[in-house]
Amino acid sequence: MAQIAYQCIQSVADRGTEEMKEDYSNLAKKFPALVQACGLAQTVAFVQAKQKETNYLVNLAQVMEAKEELGMASREANLMKYQLLSGDAIEAGSWLKRYAEALLEIDETKKE
């Protein structure tokens, strides 16, 4: 998971605009806590509704090595599979969060 997450974040760092990097970083920092607080299905629906061009859910699915679309899988899964998906999403999201914090740090002096 760590290697795939690093590649995803490095791609965002190399190709993304400053605004995209900031949006991605903010989402990456919040996602694991949102899953714990609200549940996977609700969090994925929220991200799908609010996501601009960050491709966070695509990267999350890559890190999780998901074979199906995460939103649909989380809505249609039975309880056991839902719990497994949620745990995997939190773990994958945590890796994305770690690398986003390290590689997508926005220079605060540029904002002023």
C-alpha positions in Angstrom: 0.0 0.0 0.0 2.8 2.4 0.9 4.5 2.1 -2.5 1.3 2.7 -4.5 0.3 5.6 -2.2 3.7 7.2 -2.7 3.4 6.9 -6.5 0.0 8.4 -6.4 1.0 11.4 -4.3 4.2 11.9 -6.3 2.1 12.1 -9.5 0.0 14.8 -7.9 3.1 16.6 -6.7 4.7 16.5 -10.1 1.6 17.3 -12.3 -0.8 19.2 -10.1 -1.4 22.9 -9.8 -1.0 24.6 -6.4 -4.8 24.7 -6.0 -5.1 21.0 -6.9 -2.3 20.1 -4.5 -3.9 22.0 -1.7 -7.4 20.5 -2.3 -5.9 17.0 -2.5 -3.9 17.5 0.7 -6.9 18.8 2.6 -9.0 15.9 1.5 -6.3 13.3 2.2 -5.9 14.7 5.8 -9.6 14.5 6.5 -10.6 11.3 4.8 -9.6 8.6 7.4 -11.3 10.5 10.2 -14.4 11.0 8.1 -14.7 7.3 7.4 -14.4 6.6 11.1 -17.0 9.2 12.0 -19.5 8.9 9.2 -18.9 5.6 7.6 -17.4 4.6 4.3 -20.5 4.9 2.1 -21.4 8.4 3.3 -17.8 9.6 3.1 -17.4 8.4 -0.5 -20.7 10.0 -1.4 -19.6 13.3 0.2 -16.2 13.2 -1.6 -17.9 12.4 -5.0 -20.2 15.4 -4.5 -17.5 17.8 -3.4 -14.5 16.5 -5.3 -13.1 18.8 -8.0 -10.2 17.4 -10.0 -8.2 15.8 -7.3 -8.8 12.2 -8.3 -8.5 11.2 -4.6 -11.0 8.3 -4.9 -9.2 6.9 -7.9 -6.0 7.0 -6.0 -7.6 5.5 -2.9 -9.0 2.6 -5.0 -5.5 2.0 -6.5 -4.0 1.9 -3.1 -6.7 -0.5 -1.9 -6.3 -2.5 -5.1 -10.1 -2.4 -5.4 -11.5 -4.4 -8.2 -14.8 -2.5 -8.3 -15.9 1.1 -7.9 -15.6 2.0 -4.3 -18.9 4.0 -4.0 -21.0 1.2 -5.4 -19.1 -1.5 -3.5 -19.6 0.3 -0.2 -23.3 0.8 -0.8 -24.0 -2.8 -1.9 -21.7 -4.7 0.5 -23.0 -6.9 3.2 -22.0 -6.0 6.8 -18.8 -8.1 6.8 -17.6 -6.9 3.5 -18.5 -3.3 4.4 -16.4 -3.5 7.6 -13.5 -4.9 5.6 -13.8 -2.2 3.0 -14.0 0.5 5.7 -10.8 -0.9 7.4 -9.0 -1.0 4.1 -10.1 2.5 3.2 -8.9 3.9 6.5 -5.5 2.1 6.1 -5.1 3.2 2.4 -6.3 6.8 3.3 -3.8 6.9 6.1 -1.0 6.1 3.7 -2.2 8.8 1.3 -2.4 11.2 4.2 1.1 10.6 5.3 2.6 11.1 1.9 0.4 14.1 1.2 1.6 15.7 4.4 5.2 15.1 3.3 5.1 15.8 -0.4 2.3 18.3 -0.9 3.1 20.8 1.7 2.0 24.2 0.4 4.3 27.2 1.1 2.2 29.3 3.4 4.1 32.5 2.5 2.8 32.2 -1.1 -0.8 32.5 0.2 -0.2 36.0 1.6 
